[in-house]
Amino acid sequence: MKISQNLLIFALIIIDVLIIVSILLQQREGGLSTVFGGEGSVYRSKRGIARGLHYFTIVLAVLFAALSVTIIFFS
């Protein structure tokens, strides 16, 4: 039981790092550019890599939650 719990904790740490990296790689459209005269009223949908990264972050968040509940259940 101890080995499987350690393996789950290790997997949780890996998922944590991947979530942090995937969030930092995402770009924010707009930001402070709207304050200084940029066009903030145009809505742009995510395309290509940005869309894939967005869905990858969602999947990682769901895995994080499921793994956290599993670790609590086994504790």
Secondary structure, 3 states (H helix, E strand, C coil): CHHHHHHHHHHHHHHHHHHHHHHHHCCCCCHHHHCCCCCCCCCCCCCCHHHHHHHHHHHHHHHHHHHHHHHHHHC
